[in-house]
């Protein structure tokens, strides 16, 4: 009988110890963790750095980056490659960037909000070959985290 009492007591203590963590994703001691963290929770990279690509005239592509408030994109960490039979790097017409001091990269140029970046490709591969645009990028959430380098691929 003593063994059963001991076992039930131990199980009860373990259950009591685990109970506060059972729904830690929703509540923590009566407070919503999402509400408690507020804007400090970084967005998924696809939401933090939305990218669109539109083919314009021959050899011309427009890339649009959209970042919510509090997020920025590094100009010098972005690359654009046209993939097909041959690879070609784009000639980029960057809009005006904002000077920013970064603790890791020092003085850098960054973009906030929405920007449109016209690209042109002078090296023309076989026109009939399927092509895709590879966009490499990196950015940060202000006073929070920097995202690792990312890439997006668009079929043109």
N, C-alpha and C positions, 0 to 999 in steps of 0.2 A: 504494500500500500504506500509506503514511503517513497518507493521508486516512482510510482505513478504520480504522486504529488510533486516530486522533484521534476519529472519530465514535463508535466503540465505547466509548472511554474517557469521552467526554462523556455518552453515554447511561447508562453505568454510574454515573457520579457523580450524575447527576440521579436515577436510580432509588434510589441509596443515600440521597440527601437526602430523597426523598419517602417512603421506606419507614416511618420512624418515625411518620408522620402518617396512613398508610393506614388504620389501625384506631384512630385517636385516640378514637373514641367508646367503644371497649371497653377499650383499654389504652393507657397512656402510659408507655413505658419500663418495662414489667413491672408497673405498678400499675394497678388498676382506677380509672378516673376517677370512677365512681359511688361506689365505696368511699372514694376520697380526698376527694371533696366531701361525702359523707355527707348530713347533714340540711340542708346549705346550698343544695341544689337546690330551688327553689320548686316546689310542686305546680301542675298545670294548674288554672286558675280553677274549673272545675267540681268538682274534688276538694277544693280549698281552701275553697270556699264552696258547699256543697250547699244547694239550696233546694227545698222542697216546698210546695205550696199545696193546701188541702183546703177545698171549699165546705161550710159548716155550714148553719145556718138561713138563712132569707131575709135577704140583706144582710150575712151574716157569713161571713168567710173566716179560716182559720187558716194562717199562714205559719210554716214551721219552717226555721231556718237551722242547719246543722251545720258546725262548723269543727274540724279536727284540732288537737291540741296545738301551740302555737306560732303560731297564727293568730288574728286578731281582726277583727271587723266594726265599722265606724264606725256609730253610731246615727244621727247627723245627716246621713249621706250616703245613707241609704236612703229610697226613695220607693215608694209603692204607688198605681197607677192602674188603675181598672176601665175597660176600653175596650169600647165597643159603639157604638150610635148616638151616645151622648153619652159624655164622659169624666167620671169622678168620682174625686176624690182621697179616700183612706181616712182615717177617724178611727182612729188607731193607739193601742193599749194596750201600751206598751213594758214589758218586765220591767225589773228593777233592772239598771242598767249599772255598769261599772267605770270610775272616773276614770283617765285616762291622759294623759300629756304627749307630744304628737307634735311632731316637729321642724318639720313643715310646717303643721299646723293648730293648734298650741298645745294648750290644755286641751280634751280631747274625752272623750266617753262611748263606751265600746267594749263589745263582748260577746265572750266566749270560749266554747268548747264548743258546746253546743246550746241554742238558745232557741226559744220559741214565741211568736209575735206575733199576737194576735187583731186582726182588722180589721173595721170596720163601715162600711157605705156608706149614707148617708142619702139621697143623690140617687138615685132609682130611674129608670132608663131603661126602655124597652119591655122587658117581661119575656120576650117571645118572641124578642127579638134575641139572636144569639149574643154571648157576652161572653168577654173574656180579661182576665187580671190581668197587668199589667206591673210587675215588681219591679226596681227600680234599686238597686244596692248598690256598696259599695267597702270594701275591707279590706286588711290587710297581713299579712306574715309577720314575726314579731318579729325585730328586729335584722337585717333583711334587706331585702326589697323591699316596696313598696306596689303593689298591682294598680291598673290604671286603672279608672275607673268601668265597671261591668258591668251587663247587664240580662238578665232571664229572662222569658219569656212563658209563661203557663199558660192553656189553654182551660178554661173552667168550664162 
